[in-house]
Amino acid sequence: MTMTSAEVTEPARHPWRGRAIRLGAAVFGVIVWVAVLGVVGFISSRPDPVIGDTAQQMLFTYVLLLPVIAWLGVTAVRRRQRDRSLPVAVAAPGRRRLLTNGAVLVGASLAGTGLVRTAMFAAADPQTPTTMTRSEHGSPGGERVLVAYQSQYGSTAEIANEVGATLANGGARVDVRHIDTIDSIADYQRVVVGGAIQYERWMSGAADFVRQHRAQLATTPVALFFTCLALSKPGDDARGTAAGYEQKIRSIAPEIEPVSVRGFAGVLDYSRMTPVTRIFARALLTLRGADPGDYRNWTEIKAWARGLDR
């Protein structure tokens, strides 16, 4: 007697086995995700990264979104399998539908990553100047000095202010101003430009300021400084990283010969960051081994400023 398909009983399933497989796959996925995130963090922390700022930012954003992208992919595959298990008259999605779904998934991932990157790095690079945009030191009659700075959360602005106050003690008339508030440097006999290191580069506003005024800075005594968390740790690695930053800053306008280019340890204070920036900053900076704290050495900063008068 031949059994019909309706009489064939399906073997007993073991729900726990499927759950264990899914759990194992999820754990493996998390391990791979953390490993890839670590590789991206290592690439981003190199003094001379093999890829540029935008590529680093996009890569980092994609890695952070990998779990979401993977979930979307798994959901699409499971839906495809479910459709295939239905009767032909009900399912029959066809190759065209599969390609369409894949294209929609890829397009949504690209669009979502672009939006997340835009929001993430726009929040990390506010367009408005920091609170202290201008201060004046010294008495009228002295040599006019400009200390121009770009600062994201205020720590570099505070260093610029201290540099200005120290130069004023030597008899100069010093204006400390945010880069966005400066139109001309024609009235100054000396210029100091400072900015923080972000994504392995000097802040774009500081670099653009030097490029914009490169002709006049080439004939004016100019000193440059930067702040970075790499110098919060002692050792040759930190000094090598700072040397790489210095070289990049000098290459912004090779015709300018600064009297000094100096790096200082900065500040890592998550409370100053926006909520969105704080989340991503913790992920990236933790991979780099950066600990929160104020690492500025004010004695070193003042000594450098006094040396500019010699």
GULOTI-987744 format. One record per residue (C-alpha): x, y, z; residue in three letters. Coordinates in Angstrom, 2 decimals. Layout:
% GULOTI-987744
+---------+---------+---------+---------+
:      xx :      yy :      zz : residuo :
+---------+---------+---------+---------+
:       X :       Y :       Z :     ALA :
...
+---------+---------+---------+---------+
This chain:
% GULOTI-987744
+---------+---------+---------+---------+
:      xx :      yy :      zz : residuo :
+---------+---------+---------+---------+
:    0.00 :    0.00 :    0.00 :     MET :
:    1.42 :    3.31 :   -1.04 :     THR :
:    1.15 :    6.21 :    1.37 :     MET :
:   -0.03 :    9.55 :    0.05 :     THR :
:    1.70 :   12.81 :    0.88 :     SER :
:   -1.09 :   13.67 :    3.27 :     ALA :
:   -0.38 :   10.48 :    5.26 :     GLU :
:    3.32 :   11.21 :    5.66 :     VAL :
:    3.96 :   12.52 :    9.13 :     THR :
:    6.59 :   15.18 :    9.62 :     GLU :
:    9.41 :   14.19 :   11.98 :     PRO :
:    9.26 :   15.70 :   15.43 :     ALA :
:   11.02 :   19.04 :   15.68 :     ARG :
:   13.24 :   20.21 :   18.50 :     HIS :
:   12.57 :   23.92 :   19.11 :     PRO :
:   15.50 :   24.14 :   21.50 :     TRP :
:   17.92 :   23.08 :   18.77 :     ARG :
:   16.87 :   25.90 :   16.49 :     GLY :
:   17.08 :   28.38 :   19.33 :     ARG :
:   20.56 :   27.16 :   20.26 :     ALA :
:   21.70 :   27.55 :   16.68 :     ILE :
:   20.31 :   31.08 :   16.48 :     ARG :
:   21.88 :   31.98 :   19.81 :     LEU :
:   25.25 :   30.61 :   18.71 :     GLY :
:   25.05 :   32.53 :   15.45 :     ALA :
:   24.18 :   35.72 :   17.35 :     ALA :
:   27.13 :   35.28 :   19.75 :     VAL :
:   29.46 :   34.61 :   16.82 :     PHE :
:   28.12 :   37.70 :   15.06 :     GLY :
:   28.77 :   39.86 :   18.11 :     VAL :
:   32.33 :   38.54 :   18.38 :     ILE :
:   32.98 :   39.30 :   14.72 :     VAL :
:   31.41 :   42.75 :   15.10 :     TRP :
:   33.63 :   43.63 :   18.07 :     VAL :
:   36.70 :   42.34 :   16.22 :     ALA :
:   35.91 :   44.44 :   13.13 :     VAL :
:   35.21 :   47.47 :   15.32 :     LEU :
:   38.61 :   46.96 :   16.93 :     GLY :
:   40.32 :   46.84 :   13.54 :     VAL :
:   38.58 :   50.05 :   12.49 :     VAL :
:   39.62 :   51.69 :   15.75 :     GLY :
:   43.21 :   50.60 :   15.15 :     PHE :
:   43.18 :   51.99 :   11.60 :     ILE :
:   41.72 :   55.29 :   12.82 :     SER :
:   44.29 :   55.64 :   15.60 :     SER :
:   47.32 :   55.40 :   13.34 :     ARG :
:   49.33 :   58.64 :   12.96 :     PRO :
:   49.22 :   58.31 :    9.17 :     ASP :
:   46.03 :   56.37 :    8.34 :     PRO :
:   45.81 :   54.66 :    4.99 :     VAL :
:   42.37 :   56.14 :    4.33 :     ILE :
:   41.09 :   59.70 :    4.62 :     GLY :
:   38.76 :   61.30 :    7.14 :     ASP :
:   35.54 :   60.76 :    5.22 :     THR :
:   36.35 :   57.13 :    4.46 :     ALA :
:   37.21 :   56.54 :    8.12 :     GLN :
:   33.95 :   58.08 :    9.25 :     GLN :
:   31.88 :   56.09 :    6.75 :     MET :
:   33.66 :   52.84 :    7.63 :     LEU :
:   33.20 :   53.43 :   11.34 :     PHE :
:   29.52 :   54.23 :   10.85 :     THR :
:   28.97 :   51.12 :    8.75 :     TYR :
:   30.60 :   48.93 :   11.37 :     VAL :
:   28.42 :   50.42 :   14.09 :     LEU :
:   25.36 :   49.71 :   11.94 :     LEU :
:   26.39 :   46.15 :   11.02 :     LEU :
:   23.98 :   44.55 :   13.54 :     PRO :
:   21.07 :   46.47 :   12.03 :     VAL :
:   22.15 :   45.62 :    8.48 :     ILE :
:   22.60 :   41.96 :    9.44 :     ALA :
:   19.16 :   41.89 :   11.05 :     TRP :
:   17.61 :   43.33 :    7.90 :     LEU :
:   19.40 :   40.71 :    5.82 :     GLY :
:   18.32 :   37.82 :    8.04 :     VAL :
:   14.75 :   39.10 :    7.99 :     THR :
:   14.79 :   39.23 :    4.19 :     ALA :
:   16.22 :   35.70 :    3.92 :     VAL :
:   13.68 :   34.26 :    6.37 :     ARG :
:   10.86 :   35.93 :    4.49 :     ARG :
:   12.19 :   34.43 :    1.28 :     ARG :
:   12.29 :   30.97 :    2.88 :     GLN :
:    8.77 :   31.41 :    4.20 :     ARG :
:    7.52 :   32.39 :    0.76 :     ASP :
:    9.18 :   29.35 :   -0.77 :     ARG :
:    7.45 :   27.08 :    1.76 :     SER :
:    4.03 :   28.29 :    0.61 :     LEU :
:    2.14 :   26.68 :   -2.27 :     PRO :
:    3.38 :   27.70 :   -5.69 :     VAL :
:    0.15 :   29.51 :   -6.45 :     ALA :
:    0.62 :   31.67 :   -3.34 :     VAL :
:    4.35 :   32.22 :   -3.42 :     ALA :
:    6.20 :   32.26 :   -6.73 :     ALA :
:    8.19 :   35.44 :   -5.90 :     PRO :
:   10.60 :   34.92 :   -8.75 :     GLY :
:   14.18 :   36.04 :   -9.27 :     ARG :
:   13.15 :   39.58 :  -10.15 :     ARG :
:   11.46 :   40.05 :   -6.80 :     ARG :
:   14.50 :   38.69 :   -5.00 :     LEU :
:   16.77 :   41.13 :   -6.83 :     LEU :
:   14.36 :   43.97 :   -6.10 :     THR :
:   14.29 :   43.14 :   -2.40 :     ASN :
:   18.08 :   42.96 :   -2.33 :     GLY :
:   18.41 :   46.30 :   -4.08 :     ALA :
:   15.96 :   47.89 :   -1.64 :     VAL :
:   17.91 :   46.43 :    1.29 :     LEU :
:   21.24 :   47.74 :   -0.01 :     VAL :
:   19.76 :   51.14 :   -0.85 :     GLY :
:   18.14 :   51.46 :    2.56 :     ALA :
:   21.41 :   50.50 :    4.26 :     SER :
:   23.37 :   53.08 :    2.26 :     LEU :
:   20.78 :   55.80 :    2.87 :     ALA :
:   20.49 :   54.97 :    6.56 :     GLY :
:   24.26 :   54.97 :    7.01 :     THR :
:   24.56 :   58.31 :    5.24 :     GLY :
:   21.91 :   59.85 :    7.46 :     LEU :
:   23.45 :   58.42 :   10.62 :     VAL :
:   26.92 :   59.61 :    9.59 :     ARG :
:   25.60 :   63.09 :    8.83 :     THR :
:   23.82 :   63.35 :   12.18 :     ALA :
:   26.71 :   61.81 :   14.09 :     MET :
:   29.52 :   63.95 :   12.74 :     PHE :
:   27.45 :   67.13 :   12.48 :     ALA :
:   26.74 :   66.76 :   16.19 :     ALA :
:   30.43 :   66.11 :   16.80 :     ALA :
:   31.47 :   69.23 :   14.89 :     ASP :
:   29.13 :   72.07 :   15.89 :     PRO :
:   29.08 :   75.08 :   13.60 :     GLN :
:   28.67 :   77.62 :   16.40 :     THR :
:   31.80 :   78.85 :   18.20 :     PRO :
:   32.46 :   77.87 :   21.78 :     THR :
:   31.29 :   80.13 :   24.59 :     THR :
:   34.52 :   82.12 :   24.90 :     MET :
:   34.90 :   83.64 :   21.43 :     THR :
:   37.07 :   86.64 :   22.27 :     ARG :
:   39.24 :   87.99 :   25.05 :     SER :
:   41.84 :   90.74 :   25.19 :     GLU :
:   45.06 :   90.84 :   27.19 :     HIS :
:   47.71 :   93.49 :   27.73 :     GLY :
:   47.67 :   97.25 :   27.48 :     SER :
:   47.53 :   99.40 :   24.33 :     PRO :
:   50.84 :  100.24 :   22.75 :     GLY :
:   52.44 :   96.82 :   22.71 :     GLY :
:   53.06 :   94.56 :   19.75 :     GLU :
:   49.74 :   93.28 :   18.46 :     ARG :
:   49.42 :   89.50 :   18.59 :     VAL :
:   46.50 :   87.35 :   17.45 :     LEU :
:   45.77 :   84.00 :   19.05 :     VAL :
:   43.23 :   82.33 :   16.75 :     ALA :
:   41.70 :   79.04 :   17.80 :     TYR :
:   39.06 :   76.49 :   16.97 :     GLN :
:   37.63 :   74.49 :   19.82 :     SER :
:   34.82 :   71.97 :   20.00 :     GLN :
:   34.09 :   71.71 :   23.71 :     TYR :
:   36.14 :   74.59 :   25.11 :     GLY :
:   39.36 :   72.97 :   26.32 :     SER :
:   41.43 :   74.24 :   23.37 :     THR :
:   39.83 :   77.67 :   23.80 :     ALA :
:   41.05 :   77.72 :   27.39 :     GLU :
:   44.57 :   76.87 :   26.25 :     ILE :
:   44.43 :   79.67 :   23.68 :     ALA :
:   43.33 :   82.09 :   26.37 :     ASN :
:   46.22 :   81.05 :   28.61 :     GLU :
:   48.68 :   81.46 :   25.74 :     VAL :
:   47.30 :   84.95 :   25.12 :     GLY :
:   47.56 :   85.94 :   28.79 :     ALA :
:   51.15 :   84.68 :   28.96 :     THR :
:   52.16 :   86.61 :   25.84 :     LEU :
:   50.55 :   89.74 :   27.29 :     ALA :
:   52.73 :   89.39 :   30.38 :     ASN :
:   55.69 :   89.89 :   28.04 :     GLY :
:   54.34 :   93.27 :   26.91 :     GLY :
:   52.24 :   92.29 :   23.88 :     ALA :
:   48.69 :   93.42 :   23.13 :     ARG :
:   46.91 :   90.12 :   22.51 :     VAL :
:   43.54 :   89.33 :   20.99 :     ASP :
:   42.27 :   85.79 :   21.57 :     VAL :
:   39.55 :   85.06 :   19.07 :     ARG :
:   37.63 :   82.15 :   17.63 :     HIS :
:   38.59 :   81.53 :   14.02 :     ILE :
:   35.02 :   82.07 :   12.82 :     ASP :
:   35.09 :   85.67 :   14.07 :     THR :
:   38.26 :   86.69 :   12.19 :     ILE :
:   38.12 :   88.34 :    8.77 :     ASP :
:   41.62 :   89.81 :    8.51 :     SER :
:   45.00 :   89.41 :   10.19 :     ILE :
:   46.55 :   92.50 :    8.60 :     ALA :
:   46.72 :   94.44 :   11.89 :     ASP :
:   48.81 :   91.85 :   13.74 :     TYR :
:   52.57 :   91.56 :   13.94 :     GLN :
:   52.47 :   87.93 :   15.18 :     ARG :
:   49.90 :   85.15 :   14.94 :     VAL :
:   49.29 :   81.97 :   16.93 :     VAL :
:   46.84 :   79.40 :   15.58 :     VAL :
:   45.51 :   76.48 :   17.60 :     GLY :
:   43.01 :   73.68 :   17.23 :     GLY :
:   42.21 :   70.19 :   18.44 :     ALA :
:   42.96 :   66.97 :   16.60 :     ILE :
:   39.80 :   65.26 :   15.37 :     GLN :
:   39.69 :   62.02 :   13.40 :     TYR :
:   43.49 :   62.12 :   13.09 :     GLU :
:   43.51 :   65.59 :   11.53 :     ARG :
:   43.74 :   69.18 :   12.76 :     TRP :
:   40.26 :   70.64 :   13.02 :     MET :
:   39.09 :   71.73 :    9.58 :     SER :
:   38.48 :   75.34 :   10.66 :     GLY :
:   42.07 :   75.75 :   11.83 :     ALA :
:   43.45 :   74.19 :    8.65 :     ALA :
:   41.19 :   76.34 :    6.46 :     ASP :
:   42.23 :   79.47 :    8.36 :     PHE :
:   45.89 :   78.75 :    7.64 :     VAL :
:   45.15 :   78.09 :    3.97 :     ARG :
:   43.03 :   81.22 :    3.64 :     GLN :
:   45.71 :   83.48 :    5.12 :     HIS :
:   48.72 :   81.56 :    3.84 :     ARG :
:   50.14 :   84.49 :    1.83 :     ALA :
:   50.30 :   86.81 :    4.84 :     GLN :
:   51.30 :   84.08 :    7.29 :     LEU :
:   54.27 :   83.32 :    5.04 :     ALA :
:   55.68 :   86.76 :    5.91 :     THR :
:   54.43 :   86.97 :    9.52 :     THR :
:   55.91 :   85.15 :   12.52 :     PRO :
:   53.41 :   82.39 :   13.24 :     VAL :
:   53.24 :   79.60 :   15.81 :     ALA :
:   50.86 :   76.65 :   15.66 :     LEU :
:   49.61 :   74.34 :   18.37 :     PHE :
:   47.29 :   71.38 :   18.62 :     PHE :
:   45.66 :   69.36 :   21.37 :     THR :
:   45.25 :   65.61 :   21.30 :     CYS :
:   44.49 :   62.77 :   23.68 :     LEU :
:   47.44 :   60.76 :   22.39 :     ALA :
:   49.77 :   62.92 :   24.49 :     LEU :
:   47.83 :   62.00 :   27.63 :     SER :
:   49.91 :   58.84 :   27.72 :     LYS :
:   53.70 :   58.82 :   28.11 :     PRO :
:   56.06 :   56.92 :   25.88 :     GLY :
:   57.49 :   56.78 :   22.38 :     ASP :
:   54.17 :   55.79 :   20.81 :     ASP :
:   52.53 :   59.01 :   22.02 :     ALA :
:   55.45 :   61.12 :   20.85 :     ARG :
:   55.42 :   59.37 :   17.49 :     GLY :
:   51.71 :   60.03 :   17.08 :     THR :
:   52.19 :   63.70 :   17.97 :     ALA :
:   55.06 :   63.94 :   15.49 :     ALA :
:   52.75 :   62.59 :   12.80 :     GLY :
:   50.16 :   65.24 :   13.62 :     TYR :
:   52.85 :   67.95 :   13.51 :     GLU :
:   53.96 :   66.81 :   10.08 :     GLN :
:   50.41 :   66.91 :    8.75 :     LYS :
:   49.92 :   70.44 :   10.11 :     ILE :
:   53.15 :   71.65 :    8.56 :     ARG :
:   52.08 :   70.20 :    5.20 :     SER :
:   48.86 :   72.27 :    5.14 :     ILE :
:   50.77 :   75.26 :    3.74 :     ALA :
:   54.41 :   74.31 :    3.04 :     PRO :
:   55.35 :   77.90 :    2.19 :     GLU :
:   54.74 :   78.89 :    5.82 :     ILE :
:   57.65 :   78.34 :    8.18 :     GLU :
:   56.22 :   78.45 :   11.72 :     PRO :
:   58.53 :   79.47 :   14.54 :     VAL :
:   57.07 :   76.56 :   16.50 :     SER :
:   54.54 :   73.74 :   16.16 :     VAL :
:   53.60 :   72.22 :   19.51 :     ARG :
:   51.22 :   69.57 :   20.72 :     GLY :
:   49.57 :   69.49 :   24.14 :     PHE :
:   47.55 :   66.85 :   25.91 :     ALA :
:   43.85 :   67.63 :   25.86 :     GLY :
:   40.71 :   66.89 :   27.81 :     VAL :
:   38.28 :   63.98 :   27.55 :     LEU :
:   35.07 :   64.97 :   29.26 :     ASP :
:   31.99 :   63.10 :   28.05 :     TYR :
:   29.70 :   65.45 :   29.97 :     SER :
:   30.56 :   68.25 :   27.48 :     ARG :
:   29.39 :   66.19 :   24.53 :     MET :
:   25.96 :   65.91 :   22.99 :     THR :
:   24.15 :   62.61 :   23.75 :     PRO :
:   24.64 :   61.30 :   20.20 :     VAL :
:   28.32 :   62.18 :   20.13 :     THR :
:   28.84 :   60.73 :   23.60 :     ARG :
:   27.63 :   57.28 :   22.50 :     ILE :
:   29.94 :   57.03 :   19.52 :     PHE :
:   32.86 :   58.74 :   21.26 :     ALA :
:   32.76 :   56.20 :   24.07 :     ARG :
:   32.82 :   53.33 :   21.58 :     ALA :
:   35.74 :   54.72 :   19.58 :     LEU :
:   37.85 :   56.19 :   22.38 :     LEU :
:   37.45 :   53.12 :   24.58 :     THR :
:   38.97 :   51.05 :   21.78 :     LEU :
:   41.88 :   53.47 :   21.72 :     ARG :
:   42.40 :   53.11 :   25.45 :     GLY :
:   41.59 :   56.75 :   26.24 :     ALA :
:   40.45 :   57.46 :   29.78 :     ASP :
:   38.35 :   60.51 :   30.75 :     PRO :
:   40.27 :   63.32 :   32.41 :     GLY :
:   41.97 :   66.70 :   32.04 :     ASP :
:   45.54 :   66.06 :   30.89 :     TYR :
:   46.58 :   69.64 :   30.16 :     ARG :
:   49.93 :   70.64 :   31.62 :     ASN :
:   49.58 :   74.38 :   32.28 :     TRP :
:   53.23 :   74.78 :   33.25 :     THR :
:   54.25 :   73.35 :   29.88 :     GLU :
:   51.72 :   75.53 :   28.04 :     ILE :
:   52.91 :   78.73 :   29.72 :     LYS :
:   56.57 :   77.84 :   29.12 :     ALA :
:   55.87 :   77.35 :   25.42 :     TRP :
:   54.07 :   80.71 :   25.19 :     ALA :
:   56.91 :   82.50 :   26.98 :     ARG :
:   59.36 :   80.93 :   24.51 :     GLY :
:   57.52 :   82.57 :   21.63 :     LEU :
:   58.76 :   85.97 :   22.85 :     ASP :
:   62.40 :   85.04 :   22.37 :     ARG :
+---------+---------+---------+---------+
